[in-house]
Each structure stands twice: as C-alpha cells, then as structure tokens.
C-alpha cells in the first residue's frame, strides 16, 4: 500500500522525536558517569523549551529546544521541529521545488555537542524531511576534533561507511565528498573538521528505503559518538589544548554564521532564533 504524503510526514516526524529522546537519554547517562577530570561538578540534565512560529498571522508549527550544560558536555543542544508555511518571494528560487508554488513543510532533528575536554571532538548531526512541490530527505553528520585525532576520525568514518554500504554502493564516497565540500571555510582555506557524510534531495522511488537510511544515519551517529566520548573523556588535557579548542570553536562559529544552509533556512523562514543559534559554542576565541 502506497503511503500518503501526510503519512510520510507523520512517520518522519515521529522518528525525529524518537531519536531526540534516545540521544538525550544516552547523553545524560554519560553525564551521570562523569569524568575523572571534572568529577566534583554535578551531572548536567537537559532543559527543554517549546516554541511556536507564526506564518502570515496563522500557526506555522514549532519545535522543542533541549539544551544541557554539564561536566562532560560543556554545551549540547538537541532540537526537533516541524514547521510549515510559505517561502518569501526572494527565497523561493533557492529551494528545491518552491519556485512555482511557495508552500512548504519541514521537520527534522539537529544535534551539536561542544565538550568540556579538548580531547573529545565536537560533533554535529542533522536529518530532515522537507516537502514543497517535491519531497526529500537530507542531512548528515560530521566530526570536529579540537586537536588532531586520527583515531577518532578513523572510527567515525569507518562506522559511517558500514552504514552507507548497507544502503547504496556509492553512498559513502558520494556523501563523504559532499560533506568535505560543504564543510569548507573558504576565507580560511580550511575544512571545519574531519568530515563525515552529507546528503540532500534524497528522493528515490522507495520512500521507505530513504527513511531507513535516514534512521540509520541517526543511529550510527549516536553509537559511534558515544564510543568516541567514553574513550576520551577521562584523559588529562593541558591549558595549551584548551586554547586550541577555543580557537577551533571560533572557526565553527564562522562557518555556521556565514555558510551553513540550516542557519540560513531557519532565519529566512521565521524560525526560533534561540534554536537556530543552538550550534554556537559556550566559549570561543579569536587570537
């Protein structure tokens, strides 16, 4: 039986909520475990805030911001949203399928973690389902070590390749290349981190398979990142490494404010500014 568009929206949105709950639970478990470096501090817990948006004086959907500040996670945000409305005339031509008819619906999850220890990489994950006159999945995940860490990069990419290979023989190389090109800071002539995968406009003839891939991206991100965090959170670090972390975070800020599509999409569609800027680190430095 062919699933209706409304059924697809509900299924995608339900998954993003389920994944949010799973990620928050696992990250809080790490906070309870704590870190030998920061053992005296209290474990963090997620605080949630709901928001709504207006679209031409009518309800345009909304979302929930989940933020935790703790002794392992200096700041982590896990946001979900489902919004709908009409693109502005100047933005329509930039969106797949919106130039002829400006109405849209979009749901997704976004995760950004900035860690207390400079030895634990920062991470980003986002997946989404968008409908205009067309509909598609997009998203991905990428890792940003604050100090060089070939082991973390290798573990992260190995996990992503295994997942991609389950769904398409060309997925890993194609989406890795897209990620490398996307998370590039042109004015610095450098990459934001060590990459990962990035995909967009995924709309095959098998919607269930596209959803399954999107689900596996979220599950793989969580599994591999938990492993990376647990194997590094108790290692001692120096003030020099903290300084490197703060400078690297500055690059993160520059990319997200100048080049990130998600930031641009959120601001141009009247999204919640606090949710959109959730990705900003709690502290950064420009030497």
C-alpha positions in Angstrom: 0.0 0.0 0.0 1.4 3.4 -1.0 1.8 5.8 1.9 0.2 9.2 1.6 2.2 12.4 1.9 0.6 13.1 5.3 1.5 9.6 6.4 5.1 10.2 5.4 5.2 13.5 7.3 3.9 11.8 10.4 6.3 8.9 10.2 9.3 11.1 9.6 8.3 13.5 12.4 7.7 10.6 14.8 11.2 9.2 14.1 12.9 12.6 14.8 11.1 12.7 18.2 12.1 9.1 19.0 15.7 9.8 18.1 15.7 13.0 20.2 14.6 11.1 23.2 17.2 8.4 22.7 20.1 10.8 22.2 19.1 12.9 25.3 18.9 9.7 27.4 22.3 8.4 26.3 24.0 11.8 26.7 22.5 12.2 30.2 23.9 8.7 31.0 27.3 9.9 30.1 26.9 12.9 32.4 26.0 10.6 35.3 29.1 8.5 34.6 31.0 11.8 34.7 34.7 12.5 34.1 37.7 11.9 36.4 38.9 15.4 35.2 35.7 17.1 36.3 34.4 14.7 39.0 33.4 17.4 41.6 30.9 19.0 39.2 27.2 18.0 39.2 26.0 16.0 36.2 24.0 18.0 33.7 20.4 17.4 32.7 18.6 18.6 29.6 16.3 21.5 29.9 13.5 21.8 27.3 11.7 24.8 25.9 8.9 24.7 23.3 8.5 27.4 20.7 5.9 28.2 18.0 6.2 30.3 14.8 3.7 32.4 13.0 3.2 32.4 9.3 1.1 35.2 7.9 -0.8 35.5 11.1 -1.5 31.8 11.3 0.2 28.9 13.1 3.3 27.8 11.3 4.3 24.9 13.5 7.1 24.9 16.0 9.6 22.7 17.9 11.4 21.9 21.1 14.9 23.0 22.2 16.8 20.7 24.5 20.0 22.1 26.0 22.3 20.5 28.5 25.4 22.1 30.2 27.3 19.6 32.3 30.7 18.1 33.4 31.3 16.2 30.2 29.2 18.1 27.7 30.1 21.8 28.1 27.1 22.6 26.0 24.9 20.2 23.8 21.7 21.0 22.0 19.2 18.5 20.6 16.5 20.3 18.7 13.4 19.0 16.9 10.9 20.9 14.8 8.1 20.6 12.4 7.2 23.8 10.6 5.1 24.8 7.6 4.1 27.9 5.7 5.1 29.9 2.6 8.5 30.9 1.5 9.2 34.6 0.9 9.4 35.6 -2.8 13.2 36.2 -2.7 13.8 32.8 -1.0 11.6 30.6 -3.2 14.1 30.2 -6.1 16.7 28.9 -3.7 14.6 26.0 -2.5 14.0 22.7 -4.5 10.5 22.7 -5.9 9.4 26.0 -4.4 9.8 28.5 -7.2 6.4 27.6 -8.8 4.5 27.1 -5.5 5.8 28.6 -2.3 4.2 26.4 0.4 6.4 24.1 2.4 6.5 21.7 5.3 9.8 20.7 7.0 10.6 18.5 10.0 14.0 17.5 11.4 16.4 17.0 14.2 19.6 18.9 14.8 22.4 18.0 17.3 25.5 19.9 18.2 27.8 19.0 21.1 30.7 21.1 22.4 32.7 19.2 25.0 34.4 20.2 28.2 37.6 18.2 27.3 39.5 19.5 24.2 40.4 15.8 23.6 36.8 15.0 22.9 35.8 16.1 19.4 32.8 18.3 18.8 30.1 16.8 16.7 27.1 17.8 14.5 24.2 15.7 13.2 21.1 16.8 11.4 18.5 14.9 9.4 15.3 16.3 7.9 12.3 15.7 5.7 11.1 18.6 3.5 8.2 18.9 1.2 7.4 21.6 -1.4 6.0 20.5 -4.7 8.7 17.8 -4.2 9.7 15.9 -1.1 13.1 14.7 0.1 15.4 13.7 2.9 18.6 15.4 3.7 21.2 15.6 6.5 24.4 14.0 7.7 26.9 14.1 10.5 30.4 15.5 10.8 33.2 15.4 13.5 35.4 18.3 14.5 38.4 17.3 16.7 39.7 20.3 18.7 43.3 18.8 18.5 44.5 16.3 15.8 42.9 12.9 16.4 43.4 10.4 13.6 41.9 7.6 15.8 38.6 9.4 16.2 38.4 10.3 12.6 39.1 6.8 11.5 36.5 5.3 13.9 33.9 7.8 12.8 34.3 7.3 9.1 34.5 3.5 9.4 31.1 3.4 11.1 29.6 5.7 8.5 31.0 3.7 5.6 29.5 0.5 7.1 26.1 2.2 7.3 26.2 3.7 3.9 27.3 0.5 2.2 24.2 -1.2 3.6 22.0 1.2 1.5 24.0 2.1 -1.6 27.3 1.0 -3.1 28.1 4.6 -3.9 26.6 6.3 -0.9 29.8 6.6 1.3 32.1 8.1 -1.4 29.4 10.4 -2.8 28.2 11.7 0.6 31.7 11.9 2.1 32.8 14.1 -0.9 29.7 16.2 -0.5 30.5 16.7 3.2 34.1 17.6 2.5 32.9 20.2 0.0 30.1 21.6 2.2 32.0 22.0 5.5 34.8 24.0 4.0 35.6 27.6 5.2 36.7 29.4 2.0 38.0 32.6 3.7 40.2 30.4 5.9 41.1 27.9 3.2 40.5 25.0 5.6 37.9 22.4 6.5 35.8 22.8 9.6 36.7 19.3 10.8 37.5 15.8 9.6 34.2 15.5 7.7 31.7 12.7 7.7 28.7 12.4 5.3 26.3 15.0 4.0 23.3 14.3 1.7 20.4 16.2 0.3 17.5 15.8 -2.1 17.3 12.0 -1.3 14.1 11.0 -3.0 14.2 7.6 -4.7 11.3 5.6 -5.8 11.4 3.8 -2.5 10.4 6.2 0.3 10.7 3.6 3.0 14.3 2.9 2.0 15.1 6.6 2.1 13.6 6.8 5.6 15.5 3.7 6.7 18.8 5.2 5.5 18.0 8.4 7.4 17.2 6.4 10.5 20.5 4.5 10.2 22.4 7.8 9.9 21.0 8.9 13.3 21.6 5.6 15.0 25.2 5.3 13.7 26.0 8.8 14.7 24.9 8.1 18.3 26.6 4.7 18.6 30.0 5.9 17.2 30.0 9.2 19.1 29.2 7.6 22.4 32.2 5.3 21.8 34.5 8.3 21.0 33.3 10.3 24.0 33.7 7.4 26.5 37.2 6.6 25.3 38.5 10.2 25.7 36.5 12.0 28.5 38.8 10.9 31.3 42.1 11.7 29.6 44.1 14.6 31.1 44.5 17.7 29.0 46.6 20.8 29.1 45.8 24.6 29.0 47.5 24.7 25.6 45.0 22.2 24.3 42.1 24.2 25.8 43.5 27.2 23.9 43.5 25.2 20.7 39.9 24.2 21.4 38.7 27.7 21.9 40.4 28.9 18.6 38.9 25.9 16.7 35.5 26.8 18.1 35.9 30.2 16.5 36.2 28.6 13.1 33.0 26.7 13.9 31.2 30.0 14.6 32.5 31.5 11.4 31.2 28.6 9.3 27.8 28.4 10.9 27.1 32.1 10.6 28.5 32.7 7.1 27.9 29.5 5.2 25.5 27.0 6.9 22.3 26.2 4.9 20.4 25.2 8.0 21.1 28.6 9.7 20.0 30.4 6.6 16.9 28.3 6.2 15.8 28.8 9.8 16.3 32.6 9.7 14.6 33.0 6.3 11.6 31.0 7.4 10.9 32.8 10.7 12.3 30.0 12.9 13.2 30.4 16.5 16.5 32.3 16.8 17.5 30.5 20.0 17.0 27.2 18.3 18.8 28.2 15.2 21.8 29.5 17.1 21.9 26.5 19.4 25.0 25.4 17.5 27.1 28.3 18.9 29.8 27.1 21.4 29.6 28.4 25.0 33.0 30.0 24.6 35.3 30.7 21.7 38.4 32.7 20.9 40.0 34.7 18.1 43.7 35.2 18.6 
